[in-house]
């Protein structure tokens, strides 16, 4: 029983995820080397130029949503966005998309979940634990359950959209193969009769399910993550008022 519990099987989706991460690591190393030897007085070109645009976009994206309190947060969001977008469009290679395995959306959801609560602890210190007994201590079980809502929301939304696109494309391929076999089966024997219609229609659907949907789902995921984290950063007025209360209590 314990042998089966600790047994780890590398599925096709996990292998696809490792390939995507390998691509990102290689690109990061190449861009880092290019940036190291680049003349700062000259305008960047090619891959380095695209990387600079991406860094500037995600820095502005996070600043618009949560301000400038979290320095370098744009890089964190950019890493998630690049991995997620490449994972979605990886299905174009013919290999399964990593996002169709529940472990991948759950891992991304856990990253966002821990980032949310660690940010809250960083800014609110011990006041973080006060939220679970507000407005009354009797609400502790309910508040402990509600803390998992962002994790479930991010994970299930991402997994559901990825899985639905994968299932629909398989149904489309099966239907088009059957239609092609029905039309050309009398002229071309064997399995070759089922390959003529799918190349004409499937690319249009891939354009939506693998490209457009990848962009939309990536933007939704990083937007929700950024907003959830931004909600954990108290305003300056809240911090000052709480500090004043602590000082007054200490004076008493």
C-alpha atoms as a printed R data frame, in Angstrom:
    type eleno elety resid chain resno       x      y       z
1   ATOM     1    CA   UNK     A     1   0.000  0.000   0.000
2   ATOM     2    CA   UNK     A     2   2.764  2.454   0.944
3   ATOM     3    CA   UNK     A     3   4.723  1.544  -2.177
4   ATOM     4    CA   UNK     A     4   1.820  2.703  -4.348
5   ATOM     5    CA   UNK     A     5   1.350  5.828  -2.235
6   ATOM     6    CA   UNK     A     6   4.919  7.036  -2.696
7   ATOM     7    CA   UNK     A     7   5.136  5.908  -6.326
8   ATOM     8    CA   UNK     A     8   5.646  8.873  -8.678
9   ATOM     9    CA   UNK     A     9   4.718  8.516 -12.330
10  ATOM    10    CA   UNK     A    10   5.869 11.037 -14.910
11  ATOM    11    CA   UNK     A    11   2.877 11.566 -17.179
12  ATOM    12    CA   UNK     A    12   2.912 13.152 -20.619
13  ATOM    13    CA   UNK     A    13   1.592 16.423 -19.176
14  ATOM    14    CA   UNK     A    14   4.363 16.571 -16.569
15  ATOM    15    CA   UNK     A    15   6.929 15.886 -19.293
16  ATOM    16    CA   UNK     A    16   5.428 18.743 -21.319
17  ATOM    17    CA   UNK     A    17   5.676 20.984 -18.247
18  ATOM    18    CA   UNK     A    18   9.355 20.077 -17.818
19  ATOM    19    CA   UNK     A    19   9.976 20.925 -21.477
20  ATOM    20    CA   UNK     A    20   8.256 24.299 -21.064
21  ATOM    21    CA   UNK     A    21  10.330 25.073 -17.976
22  ATOM    22    CA   UNK     A    22  13.461 24.016 -19.851
23  ATOM    23    CA   UNK     A    23  12.597 26.417 -22.677
24  ATOM    24    CA   UNK     A    24  12.068 29.261 -20.190
25  ATOM    25    CA   UNK     A    25  15.375 28.515 -18.420
26  ATOM    26    CA   UNK     A    26  17.286 28.480 -21.708
27  ATOM    27    CA   UNK     A    27  15.656 31.729 -22.852
28  ATOM    28    CA   UNK     A    28  16.426 33.348 -19.497
29  ATOM    29    CA   UNK     A    29  20.091 32.347 -19.706
30  ATOM    30    CA   UNK     A    30  20.392 33.583 -23.299
31  ATOM    31    CA   UNK     A    31  18.694 36.908 -22.497
32  ATOM    32    CA   UNK     A    32  20.855 37.317 -19.385
33  ATOM    33    CA   UNK     A    33  24.036 36.799 -21.406
34  ATOM    34    CA   UNK     A    34  22.818 39.207 -24.082
35  ATOM    35    CA   UNK     A    35  21.966 41.838 -21.466
36  ATOM    36    CA   UNK     A    36  25.375 41.405 -19.787
37  ATOM    37    CA   UNK     A    37  27.313 42.124 -22.977
38  ATOM    38    CA   UNK     A    38  24.888 44.709 -24.383
39  ATOM    39    CA   UNK     A    39  25.976 48.320 -24.635
40  ATOM    40    CA   UNK     A    40  23.523 50.312 -22.432
41  ATOM    41    CA   UNK     A    41  23.929 53.324 -24.715
42  ATOM    42    CA   UNK     A    42  22.547 51.411 -27.710
43  ATOM    43    CA   UNK     A    43  18.946 50.408 -28.360
44  ATOM    44    CA   UNK     A    44  18.345 46.683 -27.740
45  ATOM    45    CA   UNK     A    45  17.334 44.503 -30.667
46  ATOM    46    CA   UNK     A    46  15.761 41.123 -31.243
47  ATOM    47    CA   UNK     A    47  15.165 38.890 -28.245
48  ATOM    48    CA   UNK     A    48  16.596 41.404 -25.806
49  ATOM    49    CA   UNK     A    49  14.206 44.054 -27.114
50  ATOM    50    CA   UNK     A    50  11.212 41.730 -26.617
51  ATOM    51    CA   UNK     A    51  12.389 40.929 -23.087
52  ATOM    52    CA   UNK     A    52  12.669 44.618 -22.271
53  ATOM    53    CA   UNK     A    53   9.138 45.241 -23.553
54  ATOM    54    CA   UNK     A    54   7.858 42.330 -21.440
55  ATOM    55    CA   UNK     A    55   9.557 43.567 -18.270
56  ATOM    56    CA   UNK     A    56   8.223 47.089 -18.801
57  ATOM    57    CA   UNK     A    57   4.701 45.794 -19.510
58  ATOM    58    CA   UNK     A    58   4.479 43.649 -16.374
59  ATOM    59    CA   UNK     A    59   6.034 46.333 -14.184
60  ATOM    60    CA   UNK     A    60   3.388 48.810 -15.363
61  ATOM    61    CA   UNK     A    61   0.697 46.126 -15.096
62  ATOM    62    CA   UNK     A    62   1.404 45.467 -11.421
63  ATOM    63    CA   UNK     A    63   1.863 49.158 -10.622
64  ATOM    64    CA   UNK     A    64  -1.577 49.929 -12.065
65  ATOM    65    CA   UNK     A    65  -3.223 47.288  -9.879
66  ATOM    66    CA   UNK     A    66  -1.337 47.465  -6.582
67  ATOM    67    CA   UNK     A    67   0.898 50.522  -6.812
68  ATOM    68    CA   UNK     A    68   4.622 50.581  -6.110
69  ATOM    69    CA   UNK     A    69   4.664 49.005  -2.660
70  ATOM    70    CA   UNK     A    70   5.948 45.643  -3.912
71  ATOM    71    CA   UNK     A    71   9.189 46.317  -5.746
72  ATOM    72    CA   UNK     A    72  10.139 43.675  -8.280
73  ATOM    73    CA   UNK     A    73   6.687 42.107  -8.170
74  ATOM    74    CA   UNK     A    74   6.363 42.502 -11.947
75  ATOM    75    CA   UNK     A    75   9.071 39.879 -12.423
76  ATOM    76    CA   UNK     A    76   7.135 37.373 -10.306
77  ATOM    77    CA   UNK     A    77   3.971 37.907 -12.341
78  ATOM    78    CA   UNK     A    78   5.912 37.814 -15.611
79  ATOM    79    CA   UNK     A    79   7.388 34.401 -14.750
80  ATOM    80    CA   UNK     A    80   3.923 32.969 -14.068
81  ATOM    81    CA   UNK     A    81   2.470 34.555 -17.213
82  ATOM    82    CA   UNK     A    82   5.221 33.268 -19.514
83  ATOM    83    CA   UNK     A    83   5.007 29.733 -18.124
84  ATOM    84    CA   UNK     A    84   1.210 29.679 -18.264
85  ATOM    85    CA   UNK     A    85   0.980 31.043 -21.816
86  ATOM    86    CA   UNK     A    86   3.608 28.620 -23.142
87  ATOM    87    CA   UNK     A    87   1.858 25.749 -21.359
88  ATOM    88    CA   UNK     A    88  -1.425 26.566 -23.061
89  ATOM    89    CA   UNK     A    89   0.008 26.865 -26.575
90  ATOM    90    CA   UNK     A    90   2.250 23.815 -26.088
91  ATOM    91    CA   UNK     A    91  -0.654 21.721 -27.348
92  ATOM    92    CA   UNK     A    92   0.110 23.013 -30.855
93  ATOM    93    CA   UNK     A    93   3.171 20.743 -30.888
94  ATOM    94    CA   UNK     A    94   0.947 17.662 -30.733
95  ATOM    95    CA   UNK     A    95   1.928 16.901 -27.142
96  ATOM    96    CA   UNK     A    96  -0.615 17.388 -24.322
97  ATOM    97    CA   UNK     A    97  -0.768 20.777 -22.651
98  ATOM    98    CA   UNK     A    98   0.596 20.783 -19.074
99  ATOM    99    CA   UNK     A    99  -2.497 22.652 -17.880
100 ATOM   100    CA   UNK     A   100  -4.722 19.617 -18.595
101 ATOM   101    CA   UNK     A   101  -3.070 17.862 -15.639
102 ATOM   102    CA   UNK     A   102  -4.630 18.960 -12.346
103 ATOM   103    CA   UNK     A   103  -1.198 19.087 -10.694
104 ATOM   104    CA   UNK     A   104  -0.101 22.057 -12.818
105 ATOM   105    CA   UNK     A   105  -3.065 24.414 -12.150
106 ATOM   106    CA   UNK     A   106  -2.961 23.354  -8.491
107 ATOM   107    CA   UNK     A   107   0.752 24.180  -8.278
108 ATOM   108    CA   UNK     A   108   0.177 27.613  -9.816
109 ATOM   109    CA   UNK     A   109  -2.762 28.158  -7.482
110 ATOM   110    CA   UNK     A   110  -0.617 27.239  -4.476
111 ATOM   111    CA   UNK     A   111   2.082 29.677  -5.577
112 ATOM   112    CA   UNK     A   112  -0.492 32.471  -5.708
113 ATOM   113    CA   UNK     A   113  -2.075 31.299  -2.435
114 ATOM   114    CA   UNK     A   114   1.208 31.434  -0.505
115 ATOM   115    CA   UNK     A   115   2.126 34.748  -2.139
116 ATOM   116    CA   UNK     A   116  -1.180 36.224  -0.938
117 ATOM   117    CA   UNK     A   117  -0.785 35.149   2.678
118 ATOM   118    CA   UNK     A   118   2.947 35.832   2.911
119 ATOM   119    CA   UNK     A   119   2.304 39.354   1.619
120 ATOM   120    CA   UNK     A   120  -0.377 39.819   4.259
121 ATOM   121    CA   UNK     A   121   1.965 38.598   7.013
122 ATOM   122    CA   UNK     A   122   4.723 40.876   5.747
123 ATOM   123    CA   UNK     A   123   2.598 44.016   5.993
124 ATOM   124    CA   UNK     A   124   0.228 43.257   8.866
125 ATOM   125    CA   UNK     A   125   2.567 41.219  11.078
126 ATOM   126    CA   UNK     A   126   0.647 39.652  13.995
127 ATOM   127    CA   UNK     A   127  -2.539 41.432  12.941
128 ATOM   128    CA   UNK     A   128  -2.754 38.837  10.157
129 ATOM   129    CA   UNK     A   129  -4.130 36.256  12.602
130 ATOM   130    CA   UNK     A   130  -6.766 38.658  13.860
131 ATOM   131    CA   UNK     A   131  -8.767 38.290  10.648
132 ATOM   132    CA   UNK     A   132  -9.722 34.725  11.543
133 ATOM   133    CA   UNK     A   133 -11.537 35.723  14.733
134 ATOM   134    CA   UNK     A   134 -13.361 38.739  13.322
135 ATOM   135    CA   UNK     A   135 -15.987 39.931  13.921
136 ATOM   136    CA   UNK     A   136 -16.335 37.326  16.703
137 ATOM   137    CA   UNK     A   137 -14.175 34.323  17.681
138 ATOM   138    CA   UNK     A   138 -17.086 32.013  16.874
139 ATOM   139    CA   UNK     A   139 -16.473 32.780  13.166
140 ATOM   140    CA   UNK     A   140 -13.061 31.081  13.279
141 ATOM   141    CA   UNK     A   141 -14.162 27.862  11.441
142 ATOM   142    CA   UNK     A   142 -15.916 29.864   8.725
143 ATOM   143    CA   UNK     A   143 -12.950 32.183   8.241
144 ATOM   144    CA   UNK     A   144 -10.562 29.233   8.063
145 ATOM   145    CA   UNK     A   145 -12.680 27.738   5.277
146 ATOM   146    CA   UNK     A   146 -12.979 31.021   3.375
147 ATOM   147    CA   UNK     A   147  -9.188 31.443   3.294
148 ATOM   148    CA   UNK     A   148  -9.029 28.641   0.706
149 ATOM   149    CA   UNK     A   149 -11.434 30.385  -1.680
150 ATOM   150    CA   UNK     A   150  -8.714 32.083  -3.822
151 ATOM   151    CA   UNK     A   151  -6.855 28.780  -4.200
152 ATOM   152    CA   UNK     A   152  -9.974 26.926  -5.350
153 ATOM   153    CA   UNK     A   153 -11.049 29.783  -7.612
154 ATOM   154    CA   UNK     A   154  -7.700 30.110  -9.392
155 ATOM   155    CA   UNK     A   155  -7.070 26.362  -9.687
156 ATOM   156    CA   UNK     A   156 -10.496 25.190 -10.831
157 ATOM   157    CA   UNK     A   157 -11.001 28.068 -13.283
158 ATOM   158    CA   UNK     A   158  -7.662 27.389 -14.936
159 ATOM   159    CA   UNK     A   159  -8.068 23.615 -15.003
160 ATOM   160    CA   UNK     A   160 -11.676 23.776 -16.209
161 ATOM   161    CA   UNK     A   161 -10.901 26.033 -19.161
162 ATOM   162    CA   UNK     A   162  -7.827 24.045 -20.177
163 ATOM   163    CA   UNK     A   163  -9.621 20.706 -19.917
164 ATOM   164    CA   UNK     A   164 -12.724 21.923 -21.782
165 ATOM   165    CA   UNK     A   165 -10.616 23.120 -24.720
166 ATOM   166    CA   UNK     A   166  -8.730 19.808 -24.784
167 ATOM   167    CA   UNK     A   167 -11.939 17.746 -24.727
168 ATOM   168    CA   UNK     A   168 -13.639 19.857 -27.395
169 ATOM   169    CA   UNK     A   169 -10.661 19.605 -29.747
170 ATOM   170    CA   UNK     A   170 -10.607 15.817 -29.344
171 ATOM   171    CA   UNK     A   171 -14.323 15.658 -30.159
172 ATOM   172    CA   UNK     A   172 -13.750 17.866 -33.220
173 ATOM   173    CA   UNK     A   173 -10.869 15.686 -34.438
174 ATOM   174    CA   UNK     A   174 -12.916 12.525 -33.982
175 ATOM   175    CA   UNK     A   175 -15.908 14.022 -35.830
176 ATOM   176    CA   UNK     A   176 -13.811 15.353 -38.714
177 ATOM   177    CA   UNK     A   177 -11.970 12.045 -39.030
178 ATOM   178    CA   UNK     A   178 -15.286 10.179 -39.183
179 ATOM   179    CA   UNK     A   179 -16.642 12.627 -41.764
180 ATOM   180    CA   UNK     A   180 -13.515 12.335 -43.887
181 ATOM   181    CA   UNK     A   181 -13.649  8.532 -43.728
182 ATOM   182    CA   UNK     A   182 -17.297  8.623 -44.748
183 ATOM   183    CA   UNK     A   183 -16.563 10.784 -47.800
184 ATOM   184    CA   UNK     A   184 -13.232  9.390 -48.976
185 ATOM   185    CA   UNK     A   185 -13.457  5.845 -47.595
186 ATOM   186    CA   UNK     A   186 -14.701  4.447 -50.920
187 ATOM   187    CA   UNK     A   187 -11.792  5.955 -52.847
188 ATOM   188    CA   UNK     A   188  -8.865  5.623 -50.421
189 ATOM   189    CA   UNK     A   189  -8.567  2.396 -48.425
190 ATOM   190    CA   UNK     A   190  -7.183  2.172 -44.909
191 ATOM   191    CA   UNK     A   191  -6.783  4.908 -42.290
192 ATOM   192    CA   UNK     A   192  -5.540  7.471 -44.807
193 ATOM   193    CA   UNK     A   193  -9.111  8.387 -45.736
194 ATOM   194    CA   UNK     A   194  -9.637 10.145 -42.384
195 ATOM   195    CA   UNK     A   195  -6.946 12.831 -42.651
196 ATOM   196    CA   UNK     A   196  -8.307 15.178 -45.341
197 ATOM   197    CA   UNK     A   197 -10.911 17.394 -43.631
198 ATOM   198    CA   UNK     A   198  -9.313 17.988 -40.212
199 ATOM   199    CA   UNK     A   199  -6.340 20.050 -41.564
200 ATOM   200    CA   UNK     A   200  -8.812 22.464 -43.175
201 ATOM   201    CA   UNK     A   201 -10.953 23.185 -40.093
202 ATOM   202    CA   UNK     A   202  -8.874 22.301 -37.010
203 ATOM   203    CA   UNK     A   203  -6.297 25.135 -37.394
204 ATOM   204    CA   UNK     A   204  -9.071 27.723 -37.081
205 ATOM   205    CA   UNK     A   205 -10.246 26.151 -33.825
206 ATOM   206    CA   UNK     A   206  -6.675 25.874 -32.567
207 ATOM   207    CA   UNK     A   207  -6.333 29.601 -33.163
208 ATOM   208    CA   UNK     A   208  -9.042 30.151 -30.550
209 ATOM   209    CA   UNK     A   209  -8.539 27.311 -28.063
210 ATOM   210    CA   UNK     A   210  -4.731 27.391 -28.050
211 ATOM   211    CA   UNK     A   211  -3.836 31.009 -28.783
212 ATOM   212    CA   UNK     A   212  -6.717 33.342 -27.987
213 ATOM   213    CA   UNK     A   213  -7.890 31.293 -25.009
214 ATOM   214    CA   UNK     A   214  -4.287 31.020 -23.773
215 ATOM   215    CA   UNK     A   215  -3.943 34.800 -23.782
216 ATOM   216    CA   UNK     A   216  -7.302 35.333 -22.063
217 ATOM   217    CA   UNK     A   217  -6.763 32.702 -19.367
218 ATOM   218    CA   UNK     A   218  -3.241 33.933 -18.678
219 ATOM   219    CA   UNK     A   219  -4.431 37.513 -18.259
220 ATOM   220    CA   UNK     A   220  -7.290 36.415 -15.991
221 ATOM   221    CA   UNK     A   221  -5.003 34.326 -13.790
222 ATOM   222    CA   UNK     A   222  -2.315 36.965 -13.310
223 ATOM   223    CA   UNK     A   223  -4.916 39.715 -12.871
224 ATOM   224    CA   UNK     A   224  -6.718 37.817 -10.115
225 ATOM   225    CA   UNK     A   225  -3.429 36.899  -8.470
226 ATOM   226    CA   UNK     A   226  -2.263 40.512  -8.502
227 ATOM   227    CA   UNK     A   227  -5.607 41.800  -7.218
228 ATOM   228    CA   UNK     A   228  -5.756 39.215  -4.408
229 ATOM   229    CA   UNK     A   229  -2.231 40.127  -3.332
230 ATOM   230    CA   UNK     A   230  -2.952 43.841  -3.607
231 ATOM   231    CA   UNK     A   231  -5.926 43.442  -1.282
232 ATOM   232    CA   UNK     A   232  -3.575 42.169   1.424
233 ATOM   233    CA   UNK     A   233  -1.520 45.367   1.392
234 ATOM   234    CA   UNK     A   234  -3.117 47.840   3.825
235 ATOM   235    CA   UNK     A   235  -3.353 51.521   3.045
236 ATOM   236    CA   UNK     A   236  -0.971 53.885   4.782
237 ATOM   237    CA   UNK     A   237  -3.854 55.338   6.799
238 ATOM   238    CA   UNK     A   238  -4.748 51.876   8.094
239 ATOM   239    CA   UNK     A   239  -1.148 51.196   9.104
240 ATOM   240    CA   UNK     A   240  -0.855 54.540  10.898
241 ATOM   241    CA   UNK     A   241  -4.155 54.129  12.739
242 ATOM   242    CA   UNK     A   242  -3.247 50.625  13.901
243 ATOM   243    CA   UNK     A   243   0.172 51.810  15.075
244 ATOM   244    CA   UNK     A   244  -1.443 54.645  16.993
245 ATOM   245    CA   UNK     A   245  -3.775 52.179  18.708
246 ATOM   246    CA   UNK     A   246  -0.855 49.988  19.705
247 ATOM   247    CA   UNK     A   247   1.027 52.998  21.098
248 ATOM   248    CA   UNK     A   248  -2.005 54.079  23.089
249 ATOM   249    CA   UNK     A   249  -2.462 50.608  24.503
250 ATOM   250    CA   UNK     A   250   1.197 50.487  25.420
251 ATOM   251    CA   UNK     A   251   0.909 53.868  27.166
252 ATOM   252    CA   UNK     A   252  -1.936 52.679  29.244
